[in-house]
Amino acid sequence: MDPESNLLLEKISDPYIFSNISIINYIFNILIGIFLSLLIAYTYTKYGKNISNRKEFSENFTLLTLTTMFIITIVKSSLALSLGLVGALSIVRFRSAIKDPEELTYLFLNIAIGLGLGANQPLVTIITTIVAIFFIIMRSKLNKKSNYEFINLIINSPKNKKHNIDNIIKTLVEFSNKLNLRRYTEDDDFHELCFFLNIESFSKTQLLINKLSKNFPGISIDLIDKDQTE
C-alpha cells in the first residue's frame, strides 16, 4: 500500500477525529441526505429530459450524496487527513460514460447536498434543494403550456448515400422548431440516431413521419412520449 493510503488509514483510525463529530447531528444529516436525494431522484425521473434509464440512473443519487457527506464530515475534522485524502485520490482515475449535460447537473446537485450536510449546514442545503426542485418543476410546467409537442424520435437507418445523416437532419429541421441530437450509434450496416424534437402539433409529426418514410425507404422510426421514458 502506498504511503498516502497508509497516512489516510492512520488518520481515520485516530479517535480524536471522531470525538469532534456529533453523532446525533451526523445521523440527522444522514436522514436529511436520504430524503433530499430521493426527492431529487423523483424529480429527475418525472421531469428529466433524458430519453431512457432515468429511473436506473437516479438510483445512484442517494449513495453519491451520503458518500460525499461522509468524506466531508471526516475531512473537515483534520487538516492532515484532508491532505492525506487528496494524496490518496490523486492516484485514482475516475471515468464516466455520462453524455448528457442534464445528468451531470443532477450529479452535481447531489454532490452539493452531500457537501452542505457534511459541512453541517442542513438549513441552507434544504432551502437550496427546494428552490432548485421548484425551478425544475416550474420550467417543465411552462414548457408544457406552450403550443408545441416535445417528443423523442429514434431513427434506425441503413448506411448508404441516400440515407446520409445530413439529409435526415435537413428533413427534421423542416418540421421541428428545436432539434437536439441526444445519442448516435452505428455498426457496419446501420445508424441509430436519437433526437429530441419540438414540433407544433401531432399532425405535423405525422407529416414528418410520412416524409421520412417516403424519402428514406427501409428506415425504422420510433416515437417516444417524453413523459413516459422512465
Sequence and secondary structure as in RCSB ss.txt:
>XXXX:A:sequence
MDPESNLLLEKISDPYIFSNISIINYIFNILIGIFLSLLIAYTYTKYGKNISNRKEFSENFTLLTLTTMFIITIV
KSSLALSLGLVGALSIVRFRSAIKDPEELTYLFLNIAIGLGLGANQPLVTIITTIVAIFFIIMRSKLNKKSNYEF
INLIINSPKNKKHNIDNIIKTLVEFSNKLNLRRYTEDDDFHELCFFLNIESFSKTQLLINKLSKNFPGISIDLID
KDQTE
>XXXX:A:secstr
  HHHHHHHHHHT HHHHHTS HHHHHHHHHHHHHHHHHHHHHHHHH   SS HHHHHTTHHHHHHHHHHHHHHH
TT HHHHHHHHHHHTT         HHHHHHHHHHHHHHHHHHTT HHHHHHHHHHHHHHHHHHHHHHHTSS EE
EEEEEEEE SSTT HHHHHHHHHHH SEEEEEEEEE SSEEEEEEEEEES HHHHHHHHHHHHHHSTT EEEEEE
GGG  
